[in-house]
Amino acid sequence: MACTCRRTCALFLAFGLLFSTAFFFLLGTKAWTYRRYVSFQPDLRTRAVSSGNRTNSPRRNEAPGVNVNTSKVERTRINSTITTNPPGLSFNTSEVERMRKWVLKYFNPDTDLTVNKSQVQVGQTIRYEASRKESANITENFFRLIPESSPLLGRHFRSCAVVGNSGILLGSRCGPEIDSADFVFRSNLAAVDGFEKDVGAKSNFTTMNPSVLSHDYKGYGENSSMQVRFVKRLRLIQDQILHIPAFVSPNGREDVEFTNRMILENRLPIKLSYAPRDTTGRMKKLWNDSEFKPKRPSTGSIMFALAACLCDQMHLYGFYPFGRDEQGRKIGYHYYGKVRNLRNHNMTEEYRAFQRLHQRKALVLHTEPCDNVKL
């Protein structure tokens, strides 16, 4: 009888140890899984989600510093329609909310999008982010255009299209689909005239790095035809938002002042927002809280952060960092003009992060031709 009791006690003890070990293992696994929202295991393979999925090797336009061959990360090309179901069904609302909370920890459009009038005055100087020994002067023209508050304060949208500038958009026929979104973000005052079929025409929020003037409107200071072309592009914004990172580098000081003067002299109804000098730092903190290190965050990552906070359904177009598509067709860095890959960004790493969020169904990453569905 005593032997039987000892055997029973031993069994209960073994069962208890096994149960407690399993419990703490699962608890630890869950804690690791949620340690960071955007995580990507080096050996994870992307599952096929459309018949167009292929593995893309890095090309000469790919940003340096990422050994894609070593990690063998499969590059997924996502068909824009995903399935025959309406686009909204491809989103996981829980993942969308998790992504929003992750971004809001570091960036809130209501308070961090722009410098407000109450924060500055005429004659005040603001030190540049990239060169703290130099400062931007708040002139009268500058002050007139600074908003009272964020032009996106309290705004929220069901569907948003975030349009990058990759050459993958050429021939995509995504224009009507992009324009069907409730709100459209565009990057760096990209050309839309003549490209409407592929990139659309609607624009609610357009970014403009000051360097755009020297790249796309060379000699604008003395060349009147360039000035006319620049103002013509600004008119396409109509009464929507133009976002300028005015306090990053002193190299763009004259460009910002010229832009302000053109808006005032031509009485353009544009709403302005001027990114505070700590915007890049906020984006760096955001990406540091992930498994991705995209070097210096690009304008695209800022638009992504905005859309994550403001939109229930985010669709990314023109975010493709490779030099060739799956058929071997050469892809330009931009769908317009001739611009080389910018070495101070790591677009491949940003693409991998967006791809991971696509897998989680927090957003949809479009890299295939569109079928004119409505978002």
Secondary structure, 3 states (H helix, E strand, C coil): CHHHHHHHHHHHHHHHHHHHHHHHHHHHHHHHHCCCCCCCCCCCCCCCCCCCCCCCCCCCCCCCCCCHHHHCCCCCCCCCCCCCCCHHHHCCHHHHHHHHHHHHCCCCHHHHCCCCHHHCCCCCEEECCCCCCCEEECCHHHHHHCCCCCCCCCCCEEEEEEECCCHHHCCCCCHHHHHCCCEEEECCCCCCCCCHHHHCCCCCEEECCCHHHHHHCCCCCCCHHHHHHHHHHHHCCCCCEEEECCCCCHHHHHHHHHHHHHHHHCCCCCEEEECCCCHHHHHHHHHHCCCCCCECCCHHHHHHHHHHHHEEEEEEECCCCCCECCCCCECCCCCCCCCCCCCCECHHHHHHHHHHHHHCCCCEEECCCCCCCCC
